[in-house]
Amino acid sequence: MASGSPPLTGVTKITENDIICGRGGVALKHPGNLAYRKIVGLNKGIYATCLKVEKLKISKSIVAAIREIEGRFLEREDGKPTSSLDERDE
């Protein structure tokens, strides 16, 4: 995190639309992660065959789709979602 940036806030509630970054049961089974993987899977074929600039557009559209339904990308610390990666983009 850049100096002067506000500290990341703790996550107190995880919604079904949130994406939990990481590996393991929680990330694998969480409804937001399941939906995210489905969206990624639907775009996999076109992503594999398009130019680099188009790949960036596809990636950004997937992130935008998650954010549109008020989903957040959450990082984990000590096995618990602790902060939103989205806060770093603001």
Residue pairs with C-beta under 8 A, 6 or more apart in sequence:
1 8
1 88
5 88
6 87
8 82
8 83
8 84
8 87
8 88
9 83
9 84
9 87
10 82
10 83
11 72
11 74
11 81
11 82
11 83
11 84
14 20
14 30
14 74
14 81
15 32
15 70
15 71
15 72
16 30
16 31
16 32
17 31
17 32
17 35
17 66
17 69
17 70
17 71
17 72
18 30
18 32
18 71
18 72
18 73
18 74
18 81
19 30
19 32
19 33
19 36
19 66
19 71
19 72
19 73
19 74
20 26
20 27
20 30
20 32
20 33
20 74
20 76
20 81
21 27
21 73
21 74
21 75
21 76
21 85
22 75
22 76
26 76
26 79
27 33
27 76
32 66
32 71
35 66
36 62
36 66
36 71
39 62
39 65
39 66
40 62
43 58
43 62
46 58
47 55
47 58
50 58
63 73
66 72
66 73
67 86
72 84
72 85
72 86
73 84
73 85
73 86
74 81
74 82
74 83
74 84
74 85
75 81
75 82
75 83
75 84
75 85
76 82
77 83
